[in-house]
Amino acid sequence: MIADAHIYDRHVPLVEELLGRTPYPAPRLRLDPAVTDFYAFTPDSVQLENYRYHPLKEKIPVAI
């Protein structure tokens, strides 16, 4: 799902390439089960496993 995307004319070729790629399986988000208080979570309490991405061949220009 893509929400609130701002795609301008200069982005079209890159977006077409990105949308044509085969997506990887979703990564797994793991939270430390020892943390029982929401406000006690730290960056070390969270792990993103099996995150894969396609290389980006060129930078996407910012539209101003």
PDBQT receptor file of N, H, CA, C and O in Angstrom, charges set to zero:
ATOM      1  N   MET A   1       0.836  -1.155   0.000  1.00  0.00    +0.000 N 
ATOM      2  CA  MET A   1       0.000   0.000   0.000  1.00  0.00    +0.000 C 
ATOM      3  C   MET A   1       0.894   1.235   0.000  1.00  0.00    +0.000 C 
ATOM      4  O   MET A   1       1.888   1.303   0.723  1.00  0.00    +0.000 OA
ATOM      5  N   ILE A   2       0.529   2.183  -0.804  1.00  0.00    +0.000 N 
ATOM      6  H   ILE A   2      -0.278   2.128  -1.391  1.00  0.00    +0.000 HD
ATOM      7  CA  ILE A   2       1.231   3.463  -0.843  1.00  0.00    +0.000 C 
ATOM      8  C   ILE A   2       0.230   4.527  -0.425  1.00  0.00    +0.000 C 
ATOM      9  O   ILE A   2      -0.841   4.649  -1.019  1.00  0.00    +0.000 OA
ATOM     10  N   ALA A   3       0.576   5.285   0.583  1.00  0.00    +0.000 N 
ATOM     11  H   ALA A   3       1.446   5.186   1.065  1.00  0.00    +0.000 HD
ATOM     12  CA  ALA A   3      -0.327   6.331   1.068  1.00  0.00    +0.000 C 
ATOM     13  C   ALA A   3       0.388   7.679   1.011  1.00  0.00    +0.000 C 
ATOM     14  O   ALA A   3       1.565   7.785   1.354  1.00  0.00    +0.000 OA
ATOM     15  N   ASP A   4      -0.323   8.684   0.584  1.00  0.00    +0.000 N 
ATOM     16  H   ASP A   4      -1.280   8.598   0.305  1.00  0.00    +0.000 HD
ATOM     17  CA  ASP A   4       0.177  10.054   0.568  1.00  0.00    +0.000 C 
ATOM     18  C   ASP A   4       1.457  10.187  -0.264  1.00  0.00    +0.000 C 
ATOM     19  O   ASP A   4       2.399  10.868   0.139  1.00  0.00    +0.000 OA
ATOM     20  N   ALA A   5       1.478   9.537  -1.416  1.00  0.00    +0.000 N 
ATOM     21  H   ALA A   5       0.712   8.984  -1.743  1.00  0.00    +0.000 HD
ATOM     22  CA  ALA A   5       2.644   9.613  -2.295  1.00  0.00    +0.000 C 
ATOM     23  C   ALA A   5       2.570  10.874  -3.148  1.00  0.00    +0.000 C 
ATOM     24  O   ALA A   5       1.510  11.230  -3.664  1.00  0.00    +0.000 OA
ATOM     25  N   HIS A   6       3.692  11.532  -3.283  1.00  0.00    +0.000 N 
ATOM     26  H   HIS A   6       4.553  11.243  -2.864  1.00  0.00    +0.000 HD
ATOM     27  CA  HIS A   6       3.790  12.718  -4.134  1.00  0.00    +0.000 C 
ATOM     28  C   HIS A   6       4.709  12.349  -5.290  1.00  0.00    +0.000 C 
ATOM     29  O   HIS A   6       5.932  12.410  -5.162  1.00  0.00    +0.000 OA
ATOM     30  N   ILE A   7       4.125  11.972  -6.407  1.00  0.00    +0.000 N 
ATOM     31  H   ILE A   7       3.132  11.922  -6.511  1.00  0.00    +0.000 HD
ATOM     32  CA  ILE A   7       4.889  11.544  -7.573  1.00  0.00    +0.000 C 
ATOM     33  C   ILE A   7       4.728  12.597  -8.661  1.00  0.00    +0.000 C 
ATOM     34  O   ILE A   7       3.617  12.881  -9.111  1.00  0.00    +0.000 OA
ATOM     35  N   TYR A   8       5.847  13.168  -9.074  1.00  0.00    +0.000 N 
ATOM     36  H   TYR A   8       6.749  12.937  -8.708  1.00  0.00    +0.000 HD
ATOM     37  CA  TYR A   8       5.829  14.210 -10.088  1.00  0.00    +0.000 C 
ATOM     38  C   TYR A   8       6.443  13.669 -11.380  1.00  0.00    +0.000 C 
ATOM     39  O   TYR A   8       7.001  12.572 -11.400  1.00  0.00    +0.000 OA
ATOM     40  N   ASP A   9       6.333  14.449 -12.454  1.00  0.00    +0.000 N 
ATOM     41  H   ASP A   9       5.879  15.340 -12.438  1.00  0.00    +0.000 HD
ATOM     42  CA  ASP A   9       6.762  13.984 -13.776  1.00  0.00    +0.000 C 
ATOM     43  C   ASP A   9       8.186  13.442 -13.791  1.00  0.00    +0.000 C 
ATOM     44  O   ASP A   9       8.454  12.442 -14.458  1.00  0.00    +0.000 OA
ATOM     45  N   ARG A  10       9.088  14.072 -13.081  1.00  0.00    +0.000 N 
ATOM     46  H   ARG A  10       8.870  14.884 -12.540  1.00  0.00    +0.000 HD
ATOM     47  CA  ARG A  10      10.484  13.606 -13.079  1.00  0.00    +0.000 C 
ATOM     48  C   ARG A  10      10.667  12.284 -12.338  1.00  0.00    +0.000 C 
ATOM     49  O   ARG A  10      11.706  11.637 -12.471  1.00  0.00    +0.000 OA
ATOM     50  N   HIS A  11       9.657  11.878 -11.555  1.00  0.00    +0.000 N 
ATOM     51  H   HIS A  11       8.813  12.404 -11.448  1.00  0.00    +0.000 HD
ATOM     52  CA  HIS A  11       9.733  10.632 -10.795  1.00  0.00    +0.000 C 
ATOM     53  C   HIS A  11       9.185   9.420 -11.546  1.00  0.00    +0.000 C 
ATOM     54  O   HIS A  11       9.472   8.283 -11.171  1.00  0.00    +0.000 OA
ATOM     55  N   VAL A  12       8.411   9.646 -12.588  1.00  0.00    +0.000 N 
ATOM     56  H   VAL A  12       8.178  10.570 -12.893  1.00  0.00    +0.000 HD
ATOM     57  CA  VAL A  12       7.676   8.554 -13.246  1.00  0.00    +0.000 C 
ATOM     58  C   VAL A  12       8.578   7.394 -13.678  1.00  0.00    +0.000 C 
ATOM     59  O   VAL A  12       8.248   6.252 -13.356  1.00  0.00    +0.000 OA
ATOM     60  N   PRO A  13       9.689   7.607 -14.383  1.00  0.00    +0.000 N 
ATOM     61  CA  PRO A  13      10.510   6.452 -14.781  1.00  0.00    +0.000 C 
ATOM     62  C   PRO A  13      11.028   5.644 -13.581  1.00  0.00    +0.000 C 
ATOM     63  O   PRO A  13      11.045   4.413 -13.620  1.00  0.00    +0.000 OA
ATOM     64  N   LEU A  14      11.444   6.332 -12.534  1.00  0.00    +0.000 N 
ATOM     65  H   LEU A  14      11.431   7.332 -12.503  1.00  0.00    +0.000 HD
ATOM     66  CA  LEU A  14      11.944   5.630 -11.350  1.00  0.00    +0.000 C 
ATOM     67  C   LEU A  14      10.832   4.874 -10.635  1.00  0.00    +0.000 C 
ATOM     68  O   LEU A  14      11.032   3.747 -10.183  1.00  0.00    +0.000 OA
ATOM     69  N   VAL A  15       9.673   5.488 -10.533  1.00  0.00    +0.000 N 
ATOM     70  H   VAL A  15       9.511   6.404 -10.900  1.00  0.00    +0.000 HD
ATOM     71  CA  VAL A  15       8.543   4.834  -9.867  1.00  0.00    +0.000 C 
ATOM     72  C   VAL A  15       8.105   3.603 -10.657  1.00  0.00    +0.000 C 
ATOM     73  O   VAL A  15       7.787   2.569 -10.070  1.00  0.00    +0.000 OA
ATOM     74  N   GLU A  16       8.088   3.709 -11.973  1.00  0.00    +0.000 N 
ATOM     75  H   GLU A  16       8.346   4.549 -12.450  1.00  0.00    +0.000 HD
ATOM     76  CA  GLU A  16       7.726   2.544 -12.790  1.00  0.00    +0.000 C 
ATOM     77  C   GLU A  16       8.703   1.392 -12.552  1.00  0.00    +0.000 C 
ATOM     78  O   GLU A  16       8.296   0.234 -12.458  1.00  0.00    +0.000 OA
ATOM     79  N   GLU A  17       9.985   1.716 -12.457  1.00  0.00    +0.000 N 
ATOM     80  H   GLU A  17      10.316   2.656 -12.534  1.00  0.00    +0.000 HD
ATOM     81  CA  GLU A  17      10.979   0.679 -12.181  1.00  0.00    +0.000 C 
ATOM     82  C   GLU A  17      10.751   0.064 -10.796  1.00  0.00    +0.000 C 
ATOM     83  O   GLU A  17      10.776  -1.158 -10.647  1.00  0.00    +0.000 OA
ATOM     84  N   LEU A  18      10.529   0.902  -9.796  1.00  0.00    +0.000 N 
ATOM     85  H   LEU A  18      10.508   1.894  -9.918  1.00  0.00    +0.000 HD
ATOM     86  CA  LEU A  18      10.319   0.398  -8.431  1.00  0.00    +0.000 C 
ATOM     87  C   LEU A  18       9.079  -0.482  -8.342  1.00  0.00    +0.000 C 
ATOM     88  O   LEU A  18       9.101  -1.526  -7.690  1.00  0.00    +0.000 OA
ATOM     89  N   LEU A  19       8.007  -0.066  -8.992  1.00  0.00    +0.000 N 
ATOM     90  H   LEU A  19       7.990   0.782  -9.522  1.00  0.00    +0.000 HD
ATOM     91  CA  LEU A  19       6.765  -0.842  -8.937  1.00  0.00    +0.000 C 
ATOM     92  C   LEU A  19       6.865  -2.148  -9.719  1.00  0.00    +0.000 C 
ATOM     93  O   LEU A  19       6.097  -3.077  -9.470  1.00  0.00    +0.000 OA
ATOM     94  N   GLY A  20       7.802  -2.227 -10.657  1.00  0.00    +0.000 N 
ATOM     95  H   GLY A  20       8.426  -1.473 -10.859  1.00  0.00    +0.000 HD
ATOM     96  CA  GLY A  20       7.968  -3.435 -11.446  1.00  0.00    +0.000 C 
ATOM     97  C   GLY A  20       8.817  -4.506 -10.769  1.00  0.00    +0.000 C 
ATOM     98  O   GLY A  20       8.943  -5.617 -11.284  1.00  0.00    +0.000 OA
ATOM     99  N   ARG A  21       9.390  -4.182  -9.635  1.00  0.00    +0.000 N 
ATOM    100  H   ARG A  21       9.288  -3.279  -9.217  1.00  0.00    +0.000 HD
ATOM    101  CA  ARG A  21      10.237  -5.143  -8.927  1.00  0.00    +0.000 C 
ATOM    102  C   ARG A  21       9.396  -6.160  -8.168  1.00  0.00    +0.000 C 
ATOM    103  O   ARG A  21       8.295  -5.863  -7.703  1.00  0.00    +0.000 OA
ATOM    104  N   THR A  22       9.939  -7.357  -8.056  1.00  0.00    +0.000 N 
ATOM    105  H   THR A  22      10.833  -7.598  -8.434  1.00  0.00    +0.000 HD
ATOM    106  CA  THR A  22       9.275  -8.391  -7.267  1.00  0.00    +0.000 C 
ATOM    107  C   THR A  22       9.521  -8.091  -5.792  1.00  0.00    +0.000 C 
ATOM    108  O   THR A  22      10.674  -7.990  -5.373  1.00  0.00    +0.000 OA
ATOM    109  N   PRO A  23       8.467  -7.946  -5.002  1.00  0.00    +0.000 N 
ATOM    110  CA  PRO A  23       8.683  -7.613  -3.588  1.00  0.00    +0.000 C 
ATOM    111  C   PRO A  23       9.283  -8.784  -2.814  1.00  0.00    +0.000 C 
ATOM    112  O   PRO A  23       9.034  -9.948  -3.126  1.00  0.00    +0.000 OA
ATOM    113  N   TYR A  24      10.062  -8.457  -1.822  1.00  0.00    +0.000 N 
ATOM    114  H   TYR A  24      10.265  -7.511  -1.569  1.00  0.00    +0.000 HD
ATOM    115  CA  TYR A  24      10.612  -9.460  -0.918  1.00  0.00    +0.000 C 
ATOM    116  C   TYR A  24       9.573  -9.776   0.155  1.00  0.00    +0.000 C 
ATOM    117  O   TYR A  24       8.664  -8.983   0.396  1.00  0.00    +0.000 OA
ATOM    118  N   PRO A  25       9.710 -10.935   0.799  1.00  0.00    +0.000 N 
ATOM    119  CA  PRO A  25       8.806 -11.215   1.922  1.00  0.00    +0.000 C 
ATOM    120  C   PRO A  25       8.971 -10.149   3.008  1.00  0.00    +0.000 C 
ATOM    121  O   PRO A  25      10.046  -9.573   3.172  1.00  0.00    +0.000 OA
ATOM    122  N   ALA A  26       7.906  -9.902   3.733  1.00  0.00    +0.000 N 
ATOM    123  H   ALA A  26       7.032 -10.370   3.601  1.00  0.00    +0.000 HD
ATOM    124  CA  ALA A  26       7.944  -8.889   4.792  1.00  0.00    +0.000 C 
ATOM    125  C   ALA A  26       8.916  -9.314   5.893  1.00  0.00    +0.000 C 
ATOM    126  O   ALA A  26       9.006 -10.497   6.219  1.00  0.00    +0.000 OA
ATOM    127  N   PRO A  27       9.637  -8.358   6.462  1.00  0.00    +0.000 N 
ATOM    128  CA  PRO A  27      10.526  -8.691   7.574  1.00  0.00    +0.000 C 
ATOM    129  C   PRO A  27       9.709  -8.981   8.839  1.00  0.00    +0.000 C 
ATOM    130  O   PRO A  27       8.504  -8.734   8.892  1.00  0.00    +0.000 OA
ATOM    131  N   ARG A  28      10.386  -9.502   9.836  1.00  0.00    +0.000 N 
ATOM    132  H   ARG A  28      11.365  -9.703   9.793  1.00  0.00    +0.000 HD
ATOM    133  CA  ARG A  28       9.728  -9.807  11.113  1.00  0.00    +0.000 C 
ATOM    134  C   ARG A  28      10.186  -8.779  12.141  1.00  0.00    +0.000 C 
ATOM    135  O   ARG A  28      11.382  -8.524  12.290  1.00  0.00    +0.000 OA
ATOM    136  N   LEU A  29       9.238  -8.200  12.838  1.00  0.00    +0.000 N 
ATOM    137  H   LEU A  29       8.268  -8.407  12.718  1.00  0.00    +0.000 HD
ATOM    138  CA  LEU A  29       9.527  -7.247  13.904  1.00  0.00    +0.000 C 
ATOM    139  C   LEU A  29       9.447  -7.992  15.227  1.00  0.00    +0.000 C 
ATOM    140  O   LEU A  29       8.406  -8.555  15.565  1.00  0.00    +0.000 OA
ATOM    141  N   ARG A  30      10.530  -7.995  15.964  1.00  0.00    +0.000 N 
ATOM    142  H   ARG A  30      11.376  -7.538  15.689  1.00  0.00    +0.000 HD
ATOM    143  CA  ARG A  30      10.560  -8.686  17.259  1.00  0.00    +0.000 C 
ATOM    144  C   ARG A  30      10.755  -7.665  18.374  1.00  0.00    +0.000 C 
ATOM    145  O   ARG A  30      11.617  -6.789  18.302  1.00  0.00    +0.000 OA
ATOM    146  N   LEU A  31       9.937  -7.806  19.393  1.00  0.00    +0.000 N 
ATOM    147  H   LEU A  31       9.237  -8.517  19.451  1.00  0.00    +0.000 HD
ATOM    148  CA  LEU A  31      10.050  -6.973  20.585  1.00  0.00    +0.000 C 
ATOM    149  C   LEU A  31      10.573  -7.835  21.723  1.00  0.00    +0.000 C 
ATOM    150  O   LEU A  31      10.201  -9.002  21.844  1.00  0.00    +0.000 OA
ATOM    151  N   ASP A  32      11.413  -7.278  22.539  1.00  0.00    +0.000 N 
ATOM    152  H   ASP A  32      11.716  -6.330  22.441  1.00  0.00    +0.000 HD
ATOM    153  CA  ASP A  32      11.977  -7.996  23.679  1.00  0.00    +0.000 C 
ATOM    154  C   ASP A  32      10.851  -8.360  24.646  1.00  0.00    +0.000 C 
ATOM    155  O   ASP A  32      10.229  -7.465  25.218  1.00  0.00    +0.000 OA
ATOM    156  N   PRO A  33      10.575  -9.655  24.842  1.00  0.00    +0.000 N 
ATOM    157  CA  PRO A  33       9.476 -10.048  25.721  1.00  0.00    +0.000 C 
ATOM    158  C   PRO A  33       9.739  -9.736  27.190  1.00  0.00    +0.000 C 
ATOM    159  O   PRO A  33       8.813  -9.768  28.001  1.00  0.00    +0.000 OA
ATOM    160  N   ALA A  34      10.991  -9.435  27.547  1.00  0.00    +0.000 N 
ATOM    161  H   ALA A  34      11.744  -9.410  26.889  1.00  0.00    +0.000 HD
ATOM    162  CA  ALA A  34      11.302  -9.095  28.935  1.00  0.00    +0.000 C 
ATOM    163  C   ALA A  34      10.816  -7.694  29.294  1.00  0.00    +0.000 C 
ATOM    164  O   ALA A  34      10.676  -7.368  30.473  1.00  0.00    +0.000 OA
ATOM    165  N   VAL A  35      10.561  -6.874  28.294  1.00  0.00    +0.000 N 
ATOM    166  H   VAL A  35      10.674  -7.139  27.336  1.00  0.00    +0.000 HD
ATOM    167  CA  VAL A  35      10.084  -5.506  28.548  1.00  0.00    +0.000 C 
ATOM    168  C   VAL A  35       8.571  -5.562  28.726  1.00  0.00    +0.000 C 
ATOM    169  O   VAL A  35       7.841  -5.914  27.799  1.00  0.00    +0.000 OA
ATOM    170  N   THR A  36       8.110  -5.215  29.910  1.00  0.00    +0.000 N 
ATOM    171  H   THR A  36       8.703  -4.928  30.663  1.00  0.00    +0.000 HD
ATOM    172  CA  THR A  36       6.674  -5.291  30.209  1.00  0.00    +0.000 C 
ATOM    173  C   THR A  36       6.027  -3.918  30.324  1.00  0.00    +0.000 C 
ATOM    174  O   THR A  36       4.803  -3.812  30.403  1.00  0.00    +0.000 OA
ATOM    175  N   ASP A  37       6.833  -2.876  30.335  1.00  0.00    +0.000 N 
ATOM    176  H   ASP A  37       7.828  -2.961  30.271  1.00  0.00    +0.000 HD
ATOM    177  CA  ASP A  37       6.311  -1.509  30.408  1.00  0.00    +0.000 C 
ATOM    178  C   ASP A  37       6.587  -0.831  29.061  1.00  0.00    +0.000 C 
ATOM    179  O   ASP A  37       7.736  -0.747  28.626  1.00  0.00    +0.000 OA
ATOM    180  N   PHE A  38       5.535  -0.352  28.411  1.00  0.00    +0.000 N 
ATOM    181  H   PHE A  38       4.601  -0.420  28.764  1.00  0.00    +0.000 HD
ATOM    182  CA  PHE A  38       5.674   0.276  27.096  1.00  0.00    +0.000 C 
ATOM    183  C   PHE A  38       6.751   1.361  27.102  1.00  0.00    +0.000 C 
ATOM    184  O   PHE A  38       7.522   1.467  26.148  1.00  0.00    +0.000 OA
ATOM    185  N   TYR A  39       6.811   2.153  28.147  1.00  0.00    +0.000 N 
ATOM    186  H   TYR A  39       6.184   2.067  28.922  1.00  0.00    +0.000 HD
ATOM    187  CA  TYR A  39       7.744   3.274  28.209  1.00  0.00    +0.000 C 
ATOM    188  C   TYR A  39       9.176   2.838  28.520  1.00  0.00    +0.000 C 
ATOM    189  O   TYR A  39      10.085   3.667  28.539  1.00  0.00    +0.000 OA
ATOM    190  N   ALA A  40       9.377   1.559  28.759  1.00  0.00    +0.000 N 
ATOM    191  H   ALA A  40       8.638   0.886  28.743  1.00  0.00    +0.000 HD
ATOM    192  CA  ALA A  40      10.720   1.040  29.023  1.00  0.00    +0.000 C 
ATOM    193  C   ALA A  40      11.400   0.540  27.752  1.00  0.00    +0.000 C 
ATOM    194  O   ALA A  40      12.573   0.169  27.786  1.00  0.00    +0.000 OA
ATOM    195  N   PHE A  41      10.681   0.525  26.637  1.00  0.00    +0.000 N 
ATOM    196  H   PHE A  41       9.728   0.826  26.609  1.00  0.00    +0.000 HD
ATOM    197  CA  PHE A  41      11.299   0.095  25.384  1.00  0.00    +0.000 C 
ATOM    198  C   PHE A  41      12.408   1.055  24.986  1.00  0.00    +0.000 C 
ATOM    199  O   PHE A  41      12.293   2.270  25.151  1.00  0.00    +0.000 OA
ATOM    200  N   THR A  42      13.478   0.486  24.459  1.00  0.00    +0.000 N 
ATOM    201  H   THR A  42      13.571  -0.500  24.325  1.00  0.00    +0.000 HD
ATOM    202  CA  THR A  42      14.602   1.261  23.936  1.00  0.00    +0.000 C 
ATOM    203  C   THR A  42      14.885   0.735  22.524  1.00  0.00    +0.000 C 
ATOM    204  O   THR A  42      14.313  -0.280  22.128  1.00  0.00    +0.000 OA
ATOM    205  N   PRO A  43      15.737   1.390  21.773  1.00  0.00    +0.000 N 
ATOM    206  CA  PRO A  43      16.077   0.846  20.455  1.00  0.00    +0.000 C 
ATOM    207  C   PRO A  43      16.618  -0.585  20.531  1.00  0.00    +0.000 C 
ATOM    208  O   PRO A  43      16.426  -1.369  19.602  1.00  0.00    +0.000 OA
ATOM    209  N   ASP A  44      17.287  -0.924  21.624  1.00  0.00    +0.000 N 
ATOM    210  H   ASP A  44      17.442  -0.287  22.379  1.00  0.00    +0.000 HD
ATOM    211  CA  ASP A  44      17.811  -2.284  21.773  1.00  0.00    +0.000 C 
ATOM    212  C   ASP A  44      16.715  -3.305  22.052  1.00  0.00    +0.000 C 
ATOM    213  O   ASP A  44      16.968  -4.507  21.972  1.00  0.00    +0.000 OA
ATOM    214  N   SER A  45      15.513  -2.860  22.376  1.00  0.00    +0.000 N 
ATOM    215  H   SER A  45      15.308  -1.884  22.441  1.00  0.00    +0.000 HD
ATOM    216  CA  SER A  45      14.389  -3.758  22.657  1.00  0.00    +0.000 C 
ATOM    217  C   SER A  45      13.697  -4.220  21.381  1.00  0.00    +0.000 C 
ATOM    218  O   SER A  45      12.807  -5.069  21.426  1.00  0.00    +0.000 OA
ATOM    219  N   VAL A  46      14.099  -3.668  20.257  1.00  0.00    +0.000 N 
ATOM    220  H   VAL A  46      14.822  -2.978  20.220  1.00  0.00    +0.000 HD
ATOM    221  CA  VAL A  46      13.413  -3.932  18.991  1.00  0.00    +0.000 C 
ATOM    222  C   VAL A  46      14.414  -4.495  17.981  1.00  0.00    +0.000 C 
ATOM    223  O   VAL A  46      15.540  -4.010  17.867  1.00  0.00    +0.000 OA
ATOM    224  N   GLN A  47      13.988  -5.520  17.255  1.00  0.00    +0.000 N 
ATOM    225  H   GLN A  47      13.074  -5.914  17.348  1.00  0.00    +0.000 HD
ATOM    226  CA  GLN A  47      14.822  -6.084  16.193  1.00  0.00    +0.000 C 
ATOM    227  C   GLN A  47      13.980  -6.240  14.931  1.00  0.00    +0.000 C 
ATOM    228  O   GLN A  47      12.827  -6.666  14.993  1.00  0.00    +0.000 OA
ATOM    229  N   LEU A  48      14.551  -5.899  13.814  1.00  0.00    +0.000 N 
ATOM    230  H   LEU A  48      15.488  -5.553  13.764  1.00  0.00    +0.000 HD
ATOM    231  CA  LEU A  48      13.915  -6.116  12.522  1.00  0.00    +0.000 C 
ATOM    232  C   LEU A  48      14.711  -7.217  11.831  1.00  0.00    +0.000 C 
ATOM    233  O   LEU A  48      15.864  -7.015  11.450  1.00  0.00    +0.000 OA
ATOM    234  N   GLU A  49      14.087  -8.386  11.672  1.00  0.00    +0.000 N 
ATOM    235  H   GLU A  49      13.150  -8.551  11.982  1.00  0.00    +0.000 HD
ATOM    236  CA  GLU A  49      14.789  -9.550  11.140  1.00  0.00    +0.000 C 
ATOM    237  C   GLU A  49      14.428  -9.790   9.678  1.00  0.00    +0.000 C 
ATOM    238  O   GLU A  49      13.292  -9.579   9.254  1.00  0.00    +0.000 OA
ATOM    239  N   ASN A  50      15.412 -10.227   8.936  1.00  0.00    +0.000 N 
ATOM    240  H   ASN A  50      16.335 -10.398   9.280  1.00  0.00    +0.000 HD
ATOM    241  CA  ASN A  50      15.239 -10.596   7.526  1.00  0.00    +0.000 C 
ATOM    242  C   ASN A  50      14.739  -9.441   6.663  1.00  0.00    +0.000 C 
ATOM    243  O   ASN A  50      13.945  -9.646   5.745  1.00  0.00    +0.000 OA
ATOM    244  N   TYR A  51      15.201  -8.234   6.959  1.00  0.00    +0.000 N 
ATOM    245  H   TYR A  51      15.846  -8.068   7.705  1.00  0.00    +0.000 HD
ATOM    246  CA  TYR A  51      14.840  -7.079   6.134  1.00  0.00    +0.000 C 
ATOM    247  C   TYR A  51      15.713  -7.094   4.883  1.00  0.00    +0.000 C 
ATOM    248  O   TYR A  51      16.940  -7.062   4.971  1.00  0.00    +0.000 OA
ATOM    249  N   ARG A  52      15.078  -7.142   3.733  1.00  0.00    +0.000 N 
ATOM    250  H   ARG A  52      14.081  -7.168   3.662  1.00  0.00    +0.000 HD
ATOM    251  CA  ARG A  52      15.785  -7.124   2.457  1.00  0.00    +0.000 C 
ATOM    252  C   ARG A  52      15.254  -5.965   1.619  1.00  0.00    +0.000 C 
ATOM    253  O   ARG A  52      14.087  -5.586   1.725  1.00  0.00    +0.000 OA
ATOM    254  N   TYR A  53      16.113  -5.423   0.800  1.00  0.00    +0.000 N 
ATOM    255  H   TYR A  53      17.061  -5.731   0.714  1.00  0.00    +0.000 HD
ATOM    256  CA  TYR A  53      15.701  -4.323  -0.070  1.00  0.00    +0.000 C 
ATOM    257  C   TYR A  53      16.446  -4.430  -1.396  1.00  0.00    +0.000 C 
ATOM    258  O   TYR A  53      17.526  -5.014  -1.482  1.00  0.00    +0.000 OA
ATOM    259  N   HIS A  54      15.847  -3.860  -2.404  1.00  0.00    +0.000 N 
ATOM    260  H   HIS A  54      14.969  -3.386  -2.334  1.00  0.00    +0.000 HD
ATOM    261  CA  HIS A  54      16.487  -3.793  -3.714  1.00  0.00    +0.000 C 
ATOM    262  C   HIS A  54      17.423  -2.584  -3.719  1.00  0.00    +0.000 C 
ATOM    263  O   HIS A  54      17.118  -1.567  -3.097  1.00  0.00    +0.000 OA
ATOM    264  N   PRO A  55      18.542  -2.684  -4.404  1.00  0.00    +0.000 N 
ATOM    265  CA  PRO A  55      19.425  -1.521  -4.485  1.00  0.00    +0.000 C 
ATOM    266  C   PRO A  55      18.761  -0.406  -5.293  1.00  0.00    +0.000 C 
ATOM    267  O   PRO A  55      17.995  -0.666  -6.221  1.00  0.00    +0.000 OA
ATOM    268  N   LEU A  56      19.060   0.804  -4.935  1.00  0.00    +0.000 N 
ATOM    269  H   LEU A  56      19.682   1.015  -4.181  1.00  0.00    +0.000 HD
ATOM    270  CA  LEU A  56      18.536   1.968  -5.644  1.00  0.00    +0.000 C 
ATOM    271  C   LEU A  56      19.620   2.434  -6.610  1.00  0.00    +0.000 C 
ATOM    272  O   LEU A  56      20.708   2.823  -6.187  1.00  0.00    +0.000 OA
ATOM    273  N   LYS A  57      19.324   2.393  -7.900  1.00  0.00    +0.000 N 
ATOM    274  H   LYS A  57      18.440   2.076  -8.243  1.00  0.00    +0.000 HD
ATOM    275  CA  LYS A  57      20.331   2.700  -8.920  1.00  0.00    +0.000 C 
ATOM    276  C   LYS A  57      20.673   4.183  -8.989  1.00  0.00    +0.000 C 
ATOM    277  O   LYS A  57      21.791   4.554  -9.346  1.00  0.00    +0.000 OA
ATOM    278  N   GLU A  58      19.716   5.017  -8.649  1.00  0.00    +0.000 N 
ATOM    279  H   GLU A  58      18.808   4.715  -8.359  1.00  0.00    +0.000 HD
ATOM    280  CA  GLU A  58      19.977   6.456  -8.653  1.00  0.00    +0.000 C 
ATOM    281  C   GLU A  58      19.106   7.115  -7.597  1.00  0.00    +0.000 C 
ATOM    282  O   GLU A  58      18.081   6.572  -7.186  1.00  0.00    +0.000 OA
ATOM    283  N   LYS A  59      19.526   8.281  -7.170  1.00  0.00    +0.000 N 
ATOM    284  H   LYS A  59      20.359   8.722  -7.504  1.00  0.00    +0.000 HD
ATOM    285  CA  LYS A  59      18.758   9.003  -6.164  1.00  0.00    +0.000 C 
ATOM    286  C   LYS A  59      17.482   9.553  -6.785  1.00  0.00    +0.000 C 
ATOM    287  O   LYS A  59      17.461   9.943  -7.952  1.00  0.00    +0.000 OA
ATOM    288  N   ILE A  60      16.434   9.579  -5.997  1.00  0.00    +0.000 N 
ATOM    289  H   ILE A  60      16.452   9.262  -5.048  1.00  0.00    +0.000 HD
ATOM    290  CA  ILE A  60      15.163  10.130  -6.459  1.00  0.00    +0.000 C 
ATOM    291  C   ILE A  60      15.190  11.630  -6.181  1.00  0.00    +0.000 C 
ATOM    292  O   ILE A  60      15.349  12.040  -5.031  1.00  0.00    +0.000 OA
ATOM    293  N   PRO A  61      15.039  12.447  -7.211  1.00  0.00    +0.000 N 
ATOM    294  CA  PRO A  61      15.125  13.893  -6.999  1.00  0.00    +0.000 C 
ATOM    295  C   PRO A  61      13.960  14.416  -6.161  1.00  0.00    +0.000 C 
ATOM    296  O   PRO A  61      12.830  13.937  -6.261  1.00  0.00    +0.000 OA
ATOM    297  N   VAL A  62      14.264  15.392  -5.348  1.00  0.00    +0.000 N 
ATOM    298  H   VAL A  62      15.182  15.781  -5.266  1.00  0.00    +0.000 HD
ATOM    299  CA  VAL A  62      13.242  16.042  -4.531  1.00  0.00    +0.000 C 
ATOM    300  C   VAL A  62      12.564  17.103  -5.385  1.00  0.00    +0.000 C 
ATOM    301  O   VAL A  62      13.229  17.872  -6.079  1.00  0.00    +0.000 OA
ATOM    302  N   ALA A  63      11.244  17.139  -5.330  1.00  0.00    +0.000 N 
ATOM    303  H   ALA A  63      10.704  16.514  -4.767  1.00  0.00    +0.000 HD
ATOM    304  CA  ALA A  63      10.502  18.163  -6.071  1.00  0.00    +0.000 C 
ATOM    305  C   ALA A  63      10.296  19.364  -5.157  1.00  0.00    +0.000 C 
ATOM    306  O   ALA A  63       9.805  19.233  -4.036  1.00  0.00    +0.000 OA
ATOM    307  N   ILE A  64      10.675  20.516  -5.647  1.00  0.00    +0.000 N 
ATOM    308  H   ILE A  64      11.074  20.622  -6.558  1.00  0.00    +0.000 HD
ATOM    309  CA  ILE A  64      10.532  21.738  -4.846  1.00  0.00    +0.000 C 
ATOM    310  C   ILE A  64       9.556  22.661  -5.530  1.00  0.00    +0.000 C 
ATOM    311  O   ILE A  64       9.283  23.753  -5.030  1.00  0.00    +0.000 OA
TER     312      ILE A  64
